[in-house]
């Protein structure tokens, strides 16, 4: 349940709920009331809003009257309505005050803010072109100049998309989050065996203590690798997750399992009972998971939170996936891989110095 079922179910739920927030594929519907029909109004609709519509970022609804545009915003049929009043182009050409109105929906505050930003950007560009035109050749603005007013150009200048889609992000996030719960069973079982007396029997048998500890650690490693492998295949088929280069993913998973096992082992060395160990391990896994961005992209928050997230192997694991998204090879994930291994070495070394306590009590 913890290794496969729960992370897969949560990944599906989060992927459906936060699909638009993660992928960024949000389409706002804007209304346009063009009472002007002049060159400047045409430039705004065709050259400012047009690229956004062709890119799939906005959808435009032409409204015939101001009352229809206002009703569409009030009824939340559109996020906002642009109103280009009669005489708008003439006022711009004469250098007079011109005003474009944005009627935002109270139920779509983000969309209204986007509409306001587009209108403000267009207005700033109008002022720039008008001042430059007046300084160079005082004359009324013409259609060619109006076409130059477009303040927005949407173009994809990247060769690859390096952002995880919702299915991949939450599939990977839930997998690496529950990995820390999965690997704890191997080392925590030492407490159960000590309570049941089986550990004492093993210690008096011709078995080295190191072999007992190695067996428990290997159990955690095998459980972790098996869990991650199943989740990679399951999310690929059920959530259409794209994990990237298979060799790169395998290396990242192995490094992640090593780091998770090292952390959980270190935490267990401070506990006295199985319940205490599992409680502490759960708290560490939860804090690391949230700080590492397994529930939401912490890197988008920026500032101190984004910097602190880099102190967790979860954040580096997800960054490695980001780097390999779009068809990049194993080399793209070498940086995150080195960070995860460094984390595993540090915590594993501390655990190695304390792990003898688990079989000495």
C-alpha positions in Angstrom: 0.0 0.0 0.0 2.7 2.5 1.0 5.2 1.5 -1.7 2.8 1.5 -4.7 -0.9 2.0 -4.2 -1.0 5.2 -2.1 1.6 7.2 -4.1 -0.1 6.1 -7.3 -3.6 7.2 -6.1 -2.3 10.5 -4.8 -0.4 11.2 -8.0 -3.6 10.7 -9.9 -5.6 13.0 -7.7 -3.0 15.8 -7.6 -2.4 15.5 -11.3 -6.1 16.0 -12.0 -6.5 18.9 -9.5 -3.4 20.8 -10.3 -3.0 20.0 -14.0 -3.3 23.6 -15.2 -1.3 25.1 -12.3 1.7 22.8 -13.1 1.7 22.8 -16.9 0.8 26.5 -17.2 -1.7 25.7 -20.0 -4.3 28.2 -18.7 -6.6 29.8 -21.3 -8.4 33.0 -20.3 -11.5 34.1 -22.2 -11.6 37.8 -22.9 -14.4 39.9 -24.4 -13.8 42.7 -26.8 -16.2 45.6 -27.4 -14.8 47.6 -30.4 -16.8 50.8 -30.7 -14.0 52.6 -32.5 -13.2 50.5 -35.6 -10.1 52.6 -36.1 -6.5 51.6 -36.9 -5.3 51.8 -33.3 -8.2 49.6 -32.1 -7.5 47.2 -34.9 -3.8 47.1 -33.9 -4.8 46.2 -30.3 -7.2 43.4 -31.3 -5.2 41.9 -34.2 -1.6 42.5 -33.1 -1.7 42.6 -29.3 -4.4 40.0 -28.5 -4.0 38.0 -31.7 -0.6 36.4 -30.8 -2.0 35.4 -27.4 -5.0 33.8 -29.1 -3.0 31.9 -31.6 -0.7 30.6 -28.8 -3.8 29.3 -27.1 -3.3 31.5 -24.0 -6.5 33.5 -24.5 -9.8 33.1 -26.3 -11.6 36.2 -27.7 -15.3 36.8 -27.7 -16.5 39.8 -29.8 -19.3 41.6 -28.1 -21.5 43.9 -30.0 -22.5 46.4 -27.3 -21.1 47.7 -24.0 -24.0 46.2 -22.1 -23.3 42.8 -23.6 -19.6 43.0 -22.6 -20.5 44.1 -19.1 -23.0 41.3 -18.7 -20.4 38.7 -19.9 -18.0 39.9 -17.2 -20.6 40.1 -14.5 -21.8 36.5 -15.4 -18.2 35.3 -15.4 -18.6 34.2 -19.0 -15.3 36.0 -19.7 -12.4 36.9 -17.3 -12.5 40.5 -18.5 -13.9 42.7 -21.3 -11.8 45.2 -23.2 -13.8 48.3 -24.2 -12.4 50.4 -27.0 -14.6 53.5 -27.1 -15.6 55.4 -30.2 -13.0 58.0 -31.2 -10.2 56.0 -29.6 -7.9 56.0 -32.7 -8.7 59.6 -33.4 -7.7 60.7 -29.9 -4.5 58.8 -30.1 -3.6 60.3 -33.5 -4.2 63.9 -32.2 -2.2 63.3 -29.1 -5.2 63.7 -26.9 -6.2 61.7 -23.9 -7.5 58.3 -24.9 -8.9 55.7 -22.5 -9.4 51.9 -22.9 -11.6 50.3 -20.3 -11.1 46.8 -18.8 -14.1 45.3 -17.1 -12.9 42.4 -15.0 -14.9 39.6 -13.5 -15.0 39.4 -9.7 -14.8 35.6 -10.0 -11.7 35.6 -12.1 -9.2 37.9 -10.4 -6.1 36.5 -12.1 -7.7 36.7 -15.6 -8.7 40.3 -14.9 -5.1 41.1 -13.8 -3.8 39.6 -16.9 -6.2 41.7 -19.0 -5.2 44.8 -17.2 -1.5 44.1 -17.8 -2.1 43.6 -21.5 -4.0 46.8 -21.7 -1.4 48.7 -19.7 1.4 47.3 -21.9 -0.4 48.4 -25.0 -1.0 51.9 -23.6 2.6 52.2 -22.7 3.6 51.2 -26.3 1.1 53.7 -27.7 2.7 56.5 -25.7 6.2 55.5 -26.8 5.2 55.4 -30.5 3.3 58.6 -30.3 6.1 60.5 -28.6 8.7 59.1 -31.1 6.4 60.0 -34.0 5.8 63.5 -32.8 9.5 64.1 -32.3 10.6 62.8 -35.7 7.7 64.0 -37.9 4.7 65.6 -36.3 1.8 64.1 -38.2 -1.3 62.0 -37.4 -0.6 58.4 -36.7 -1.3 56.2 -39.7 -2.2 52.5 -40.2 1.5 51.5 -40.5 2.3 53.1 -37.3 -0.7 51.6 -35.6 0.5 48.2 -36.6 3.7 48.9 -34.8 1.9 49.4 -31.6 1.6 45.6 -30.8 3.3 45.2 -27.4 3.2 41.5 -27.2 5.0 38.9 -29.2 4.6 35.2 -28.3 7.4 33.0 -29.6 9.0 29.8 -28.5 12.7 30.3 -28.5 13.6 27.1 -26.7 14.4 23.8 -28.4 13.1 21.6 -25.7 10.4 21.9 -23.0 12.1 21.6 -19.7 9.0 21.7 -17.5 7.4 18.5 -16.1 3.8 18.0 -17.0 1.3 17.3 -14.2 1.3 13.5 -14.6 5.1 13.3 -14.6 5.6 15.8 -11.8 3.2 14.2 -9.3 4.1 10.7 -10.4 7.7 11.4 -9.6 6.9 13.6 -6.6 4.7 11.0 -4.9 7.2 8.2 -5.8 10.2 10.0 -4.2 8.1 11.1 -1.3 6.8 7.6 -0.3 10.2 6.1 -1.1 11.4 7.5 2.3 8.5 5.6 4.0 9.2 2.4 2.0 12.8 2.1 2.9 12.3 2.6 6.6 10.8 -0.9 7.0 14.1 -2.7 6.5 16.1 -0.9 9.2 13.1 -0.4 11.6 12.5 -4.2 11.6 15.5 -4.5 13.9 13.5 -3.0 16.7 10.7 -5.5 16.2 13.2 -8.4 16.1 14.8 -7.1 19.3 11.4 -6.9 21.0 10.4 -10.4 19.8 13.8 -11.9 20.8 14.9 -13.0 17.4 17.7 -10.4 17.3 19.2 -11.9 20.5 19.1 -15.4 18.9 20.9 -14.1 15.8 23.5 -12.3 17.9 24.4 -15.5 19.7 24.5 -17.5 16.5 27.7 -17.6 14.3 26.5 -14.5 12.4 28.5 -11.3 12.3 26.7 -8.2 13.4 27.7 -6.5 10.2 26.0 -9.2 8.2 22.7 -8.6 10.2 22.9 -4.9 9.5 23.8 -5.4 5.9 20.8 -7.7 5.4 18.5 -5.1 6.8 20.0 -2.3 4.6 19.8 -4.5 1.5 16.1 -5.1 2.3 15.5 -1.4 2.3 17.4 -0.9 -0.9 15.5 -3.7 -2.7 12.2 -2.5 -1.4 13.0 1.1 -2.6 14.2 0.1 -6.0 11.3 -2.2 -6.6 8.8 0.4 -5.5 10.3 3.1 -7.7 10.4 0.7 -10.7 6.8 -0.2 -10.4 5.7 3.4 -10.0 7.7 4.5 -13.0 5.9 1.9 -15.2 2.5 2.4 -13.6 2.5 6.2 -14.0 3.9 5.9 -17.5 0.8 3.8 -18.5 -1.9 5.3 -16.3 -0.9 8.9 -16.0 1.0 9.3 -19.3 4.1 10.4 -17.3 7.3 11.0 -19.3 10.3 10.1 -17.2 12.9 10.7 -19.8 16.1 8.7 -20.6 15.7 5.2 -19.1 19.4 5.0 -18.1 19.3 8.4 -16.5 16.1 7.6 -14.6 17.6 4.3 -13.4 20.7 6.1 -12.1 18.7 8.8 -10.4 16.4 6.2 -8.8 19.4 4.2 -7.4 20.9 7.4 -6.0 17.6 8.4 -4.5 17.1 5.0 -2.9 20.7 5.2 -1.4 20.0 8.7 0.0 16.6 7.7 1.4 18.0 4.6 3.1 20.9 6.6 4.5 18.6 9.2 6.0 16.1 6.8 7.5 18.9 4.7 8.9 20.5 7.8 10.6 17.1 8.8 12.1 16.6 5.2 13.4 19.9 5.3 15.3 18.4 8.0 17.6 15.3 6.0 18.5 14.8 3.4 21.3 11.7 1.6 20.0 10.1 0.7 16.7 7.2 3.1 17.2 9.6 5.9 18.1 11.8 5.2 15.0 8.8 5.1 12.7 7.4 8.4 14.1 10.7 10.2 13.7 11.2 8.8 10.3 7.7 9.8 9.2 8.3 13.4 10.4 11.6 13.6 8.6 10.1 12.2 5.4 7.2 14.6 5.6 9.4 17.7 6.1 11.9 16.7 3.5 9.1 15.9 1.0 7.3 19.2 1.4 10.5 21.2 1.4 11.8 19.2 -1.6 8.8 20.2 -3.7 7.1 16.8 -4.0 3.6 18.4 -3.5 4.1 21.6 -5.4 7.0 23.2 -7.4 8.9 25.0 -4.6 11.4 26.4 -7.1 8.6 28.7 -8.4 8.3 30.3 -5.0 11.9 31.6 -5.2 13.8 33.2 -2.3 14.8 31.4 0.8 12.3 28.5 0.3 13.7 27.6 -3.0 17.3 27.7 -1.7 16.4 25.6 1.3 14.8 23.0 -0.9 18.2 22.2 -2.4 19.2 20.8 0.9 16.9 17.8 0.2 17.5 14.8 -2.2 13.9 15.1 -3.3 14.5 18.5 -4.9 17.6 17.3 -6.7 15.8 14.2 -7.9 13.0 16.3 -9.4 15.5 18.7 -10.9 17.3 15.8 -12.5 14.0 14.8 -14.2 13.5 18.4 -15.3 17.0 18.4 -16.9 16.2 15.2 -18.8 12.8 16.3 -20.0 12.6 16.9 -23.7 14.9 14.0 -24.7 18.2 15.0 -23.1 20.6 12.3 -22.3 22.2 11.0 -19.0 24.7 13.9 -19.0 21.9 16.4 -18.3 21.3 14.8 -14.9 24.9 14.5 -13.7 24.7 17.6 -11.6 21.6 16.6 -9.6 23.0 13.0 -9.4 26.2 14.3 -7.8 24.2 16.3 -5.3 22.0 13.3 -4.3 25.1 11.0 -3.9 26.8 13.7 -1.8 23.8 13.8 0.4 23.8 10.0 0.6 27.5 9.9 1.5 27.2 12.5 4.3 24.1 11.0 6.0 25.3 7.5 5.3 28.7 8.2 7.0 26.9 9.6 10.1 24.6 6.5 10.1 27.6 4.2 9.8 29.2 5.7 12.9 26.0 5.2 14.9 24.4 2.0 13.4 26.2 -0.3 15.8 23.8 1.0 18.6 20.9 -0.8 16.9 22.3 -4.2 17.7 24.2 -3.3 20.9 21.2 -2.5 23.0 
